[in-house]
Amino acid sequence: MSPFPYRLVATDLDGTLLRADESVSDRTRDALAAVTAAGAAHIVVTGRAVPWTRHILDDLGYEGIAVCGQGAQVYHAGEHRLLTSLTLDRQLAGLALSKIEAEVGPLALAASRDGLEGEVLIGPGYQAQEGPLPYVPYEDPAEVWSAPLTKLYIQHPTLSDDELARAARETVGGLVDIVMAGPGVVEILPLGLSKATGLSLAARRLGVKAAETIAFGDMPNDIPMFGWAAHGVAMGNAHAELRAVADEVTASNEEDGIAVVLERLLTV
């Protein structure tokens, strides 16, 4: 019998498993290795789509199942293939977008295309985060709707992320889901989709139940995952909304917060 009390460790990436430079510390790697040696599985559950996740999984030597795209994609890293992929209804998304803009004014837009090689299209005025992730600029809005999408990203010139997410949710909450996934990252998703959706599908494939899962995260898009898992751990740098529903708060992602909890549980 494993001394570790959970069979599944679910970790978000940005702001959680990853440090600001997108690296994973040796201490956290060692803690995850000890957990898997004790019989538990580690699963990555991220808002990033597969093309923005693969290089990190490869660096980790990760060959299992990962949940990507806010739960839309269940990806087998070892086999480099999508097991499931849920796309956004483009007609419904266009309607939602027009309703939000009627309420708050013009928005800057980006879109994530479906598939293993799905591009992220960046429209005029959208402030993409700095880093190694590739973007494809567009000028003609018709390009956004020309291929299947997993999500849309929206930004407002004056509203904060929280204000924009709240206004969008109040305006189109019955048509699509709205999540705030990070600084400058407010997303339009298929209605009912969340990290919990994808995690439950992946856990079923692994033969693991929610009651056997501990989850780590830092942003409001992790709230459904915390609701699904038996134990939710917010990072020290987590958004206030997630901290409010967490079972505990650990150190920040820069201070090996995941390792702090796992090391404690391994010695209980």
C-alpha positions as CSV (number, residue, x, y, z in Angstrom):
1,M,0.0,0.0,0.0
2,S,1.2,3.5,-0.9
3,P,1.8,5.8,2.1
4,F,0.7,8.7,-0.2
5,P,-2.9,9.5,0.5
6,Y,-4.0,10.3,-3.1
7,R,-3.8,8.3,-6.3
8,L,-3.8,11.4,-8.6
9,V,-2.0,14.7,-8.4
10,A,-3.5,17.3,-10.8
11,T,-1.4,20.4,-11.4
12,D,-2.1,23.5,-13.4
13,L,1.0,24.9,-15.3
14,D,1.3,28.7,-15.4
15,G,1.6,30.2,-11.9
16,T,1.5,26.7,-10.4
17,L,3.9,24.1,-11.6
18,L,5.9,26.5,-13.7
19,R,8.0,29.4,-12.4
20,A,8.0,32.7,-14.2
21,D,10.7,31.6,-16.6
22,E,8.6,28.5,-17.5
23,S,10.9,26.1,-15.7
24,V,10.1,23.5,-13.1
25,S,12.4,23.5,-10.1
26,D,14.5,20.4,-9.2
27,R,12.8,20.3,-5.9
28,T,9.3,20.1,-7.5
29,R,10.5,17.5,-10.0
30,D,11.9,15.4,-7.2
31,A,8.7,15.7,-5.2
32,L,6.6,14.6,-8.2
33,A,9.0,11.7,-8.9
34,A,8.6,10.6,-5.3
35,V,4.8,10.7,-5.5
36,T,4.7,8.7,-8.7
37,A,7.2,6.2,-7.1
38,A,4.7,5.9,-4.2
39,G,2.0,4.8,-6.7
40,A,0.2,8.0,-7.5
41,A,-0.1,9.5,-11.0
42,H,0.7,13.1,-12.0
43,I,-1.6,14.8,-14.5
44,V,-1.2,18.3,-16.0
45,V,-4.4,20.2,-16.3
46,T,-3.9,23.5,-18.1
47,G,-5.7,26.2,-19.9
48,R,-3.0,26.1,-22.6
49,A,-3.9,24.3,-25.8
50,V,-1.8,21.3,-26.8
51,P,0.6,23.3,-29.1
52,W,1.5,25.5,-26.2
53,T,1.9,22.6,-23.8
54,R,3.8,20.0,-25.7
55,H,7.3,21.5,-25.2
56,I,6.8,21.7,-21.5
57,L,5.6,18.1,-21.2
58,D,8.6,17.0,-23.4
59,D,11.0,18.8,-21.1
60,L,9.4,17.1,-18.1
61,G,9.7,13.7,-19.7
62,Y,6.0,13.5,-19.3
63,E,4.4,10.6,-21.2
64,G,1.0,10.3,-19.7
65,I,-2.4,12.0,-20.3
66,A,-2.7,15.8,-20.0
67,V,-5.8,18.0,-20.0
68,C,-5.3,21.0,-22.2
69,G,-7.4,24.0,-23.5
70,Q,-9.4,24.5,-20.2
71,G,-10.6,20.8,-20.4
72,A,-11.4,20.8,-24.2
73,Q,-8.5,18.6,-25.1
74,V,-7.4,15.3,-23.5
75,Y,-3.9,14.6,-24.9
76,H,-1.7,11.5,-24.7
77,A,1.8,13.0,-24.4
78,G,3.6,9.7,-24.9
79,E,1.7,8.9,-28.1
80,H,1.5,12.6,-29.3
81,R,-2.2,12.3,-30.1
82,L,-5.5,13.9,-29.1
83,L,-7.9,11.5,-27.3
84,T,-10.7,14.0,-27.1
85,S,-11.3,17.5,-28.4
86,L,-14.3,19.7,-27.9
87,T,-14.6,22.8,-30.2
88,L,-16.5,26.1,-29.7
89,D,-19.6,26.6,-31.7
90,R,-18.5,29.5,-33.9
91,Q,-21.9,30.8,-34.6
92,L,-22.8,30.9,-30.9
93,A,-19.4,32.4,-30.1
94,G,-19.9,35.2,-32.7
95,L,-23.3,35.9,-31.2
96,A,-21.8,36.0,-27.6
97,L,-19.0,38.3,-28.8
98,S,-21.4,40.8,-30.4
99,K,-23.6,40.8,-27.2
100,I,-20.5,41.5,-25.0
101,E,-19.4,44.3,-27.3
102,A,-22.9,45.8,-27.2
103,E,-22.6,45.9,-23.4
104,V,-18.9,47.0,-22.9
105,G,-17.7,48.4,-26.2
106,P,-15.2,47.1,-28.7
107,L,-12.9,44.3,-27.7
108,A,-9.5,43.1,-28.8
109,L,-9.7,39.5,-29.9
110,A,-7.6,36.4,-30.2
111,A,-8.6,32.8,-31.1
112,S,-7.1,29.3,-30.5
113,R,-7.6,26.9,-33.4
114,D,-8.3,23.2,-32.7
115,G,-5.8,20.4,-33.3
116,L,-2.3,19.3,-32.5
117,E,-0.9,22.2,-34.6
118,G,-3.7,24.7,-33.8
119,E,-2.5,28.2,-34.3
120,V,-3.4,31.2,-32.0
121,L,-4.6,34.1,-34.0
122,I,-4.0,37.6,-32.6
123,G,-6.2,40.5,-33.8
124,P,-5.4,44.2,-33.9
125,G,-4.9,45.7,-30.4
126,Y,-4.7,42.4,-28.6
127,Q,-1.8,42.5,-26.1
128,A,-0.2,39.0,-26.3
129,Q,2.0,38.0,-23.4
130,E,5.7,37.9,-23.9
131,G,7.4,34.5,-24.2
132,P,8.3,31.7,-26.6
133,L,4.7,30.9,-27.6
134,P,3.9,31.5,-31.2
135,Y,1.1,33.8,-32.5
136,V,-0.2,34.5,-35.9
137,P,-1.4,38.1,-36.5
138,Y,-4.5,38.7,-38.5
139,E,-6.2,41.7,-40.0
140,D,-9.4,40.3,-41.6
141,P,-11.9,39.2,-38.9
142,A,-13.1,36.5,-41.2
143,E,-9.9,34.5,-40.6
144,V,-11.0,33.9,-37.0
145,W,-14.1,32.0,-38.1
146,S,-12.6,30.0,-41.0
147,A,-11.5,26.9,-39.0
148,P,-12.6,25.0,-35.8
149,L,-11.8,26.8,-32.5
150,T,-11.3,25.7,-29.0
151,K,-11.6,29.2,-27.4
152,L,-11.6,32.9,-27.9
153,Y,-9.6,35.4,-25.9
154,I,-10.9,38.9,-25.2
155,Q,-9.4,42.1,-23.9
156,H,-10.9,45.5,-23.1
157,P,-9.0,48.8,-23.3
158,T,-10.1,50.0,-19.8
159,L,-11.8,47.3,-17.9
160,S,-9.7,45.0,-15.7
161,D,-9.7,41.3,-16.3
162,D,-12.0,40.7,-13.4
163,E,-14.4,43.5,-14.5
164,L,-14.4,42.2,-18.1
165,A,-15.0,38.6,-17.0
166,R,-17.8,39.6,-14.7
167,A,-19.5,41.8,-17.4
168,A,-19.2,39.1,-20.0
169,R,-20.5,36.4,-17.7
170,E,-23.5,38.5,-16.8
171,T,-24.2,39.3,-20.5
172,V,-23.7,35.9,-22.1
173,G,-23.6,33.4,-19.3
174,G,-26.4,31.3,-20.8
175,L,-24.7,31.0,-24.2
176,V,-21.0,30.3,-23.4
177,D,-18.7,30.0,-20.4
178,I,-16.4,32.9,-19.5
179,V,-13.2,32.3,-17.4
180,M,-10.3,34.4,-16.2
181,A,-7.2,32.3,-16.7
182,G,-4.4,34.7,-16.0
183,P,-3.3,38.3,-16.4
184,G,-4.8,39.6,-19.6
185,V,-6.4,36.3,-20.3
186,V,-10.2,36.3,-20.3
187,E,-11.6,33.4,-22.4
188,I,-14.9,32.4,-24.1
189,L,-15.4,28.7,-23.9
190,P,-18.1,26.2,-24.8
191,L,-21.0,26.2,-22.3
192,G,-20.3,23.7,-19.5
193,L,-16.7,23.2,-20.3
194,S,-14.1,23.5,-17.5
195,K,-11.0,21.9,-16.3
196,A,-13.1,19.6,-14.2
197,T,-14.8,18.3,-17.4
198,G,-11.5,17.3,-18.9
199,L,-10.0,16.1,-15.6
200,S,-13.0,13.8,-14.9
201,L,-12.6,12.3,-18.4
202,A,-8.9,11.7,-18.0
203,A,-9.3,10.3,-14.4
204,R,-11.8,7.8,-15.8
205,R,-9.3,6.6,-18.3
206,L,-6.8,6.2,-15.4
207,G,-9.3,4.4,-13.2
208,V,-9.1,7.1,-10.5
209,K,-11.9,8.8,-8.7
210,A,-12.4,12.4,-7.6
211,A,-12.1,11.3,-4.0
212,E,-8.6,10.1,-4.7
213,T,-7.4,13.4,-6.3
214,I,-5.5,16.4,-5.0
215,A,-5.4,19.5,-7.2
216,F,-3.1,22.5,-7.4
217,G,-3.9,25.8,-9.1
218,D,-3.7,29.6,-9.0
219,M,-6.5,31.2,-11.0
220,P,-10.3,31.4,-11.1
221,N,-10.4,28.9,-14.0
222,D,-9.1,26.3,-11.4
223,I,-12.2,26.6,-9.2
224,P,-14.2,23.8,-11.0
225,M,-11.2,21.5,-10.7
226,F,-11.1,22.3,-6.9
227,G,-14.8,21.5,-6.7
228,W,-14.2,18.1,-8.4
229,A,-11.1,17.0,-6.5
230,A,-11.1,15.8,-2.9
231,H,-8.5,18.5,-1.9
232,G,-7.7,21.8,-3.6
233,V,-4.5,23.6,-2.9
234,A,-4.1,27.2,-3.9
235,M,-0.6,28.6,-4.6
236,G,0.6,31.5,-2.5
237,N,0.3,33.7,-5.6
238,A,-3.2,32.6,-6.3
239,H,-6.1,34.8,-7.2
240,A,-8.4,35.7,-4.2
241,E,-11.4,33.9,-5.8
242,L,-9.5,30.6,-5.8
243,R,-8.0,31.1,-2.4
244,A,-11.5,31.6,-1.0
245,V,-12.5,28.1,-2.1
246,A,-9.2,26.2,-1.5
247,D,-8.8,23.6,1.2
248,E,-5.4,25.1,1.9
249,V,-2.9,27.6,0.6
250,T,0.7,26.7,0.0
251,A,3.8,28.7,-0.9
252,S,4.0,30.4,-4.3
253,N,5.1,28.8,-7.6
254,E,8.4,30.5,-7.2
255,E,8.9,29.0,-3.7
256,D,8.1,25.4,-4.6
257,G,4.6,25.4,-3.3
258,I,3.7,22.1,-4.8
259,A,6.7,20.4,-3.4
260,V,6.0,21.8,0.1
261,V,2.6,20.0,0.2
262,L,3.7,16.8,-1.5
263,E,6.8,16.4,0.8
264,R,4.5,16.9,3.8
265,L,2.0,14.3,2.6
266,L,4.8,11.8,1.8
267,T,6.0,11.9,5.4
268,V,2.6,11.7,7.1
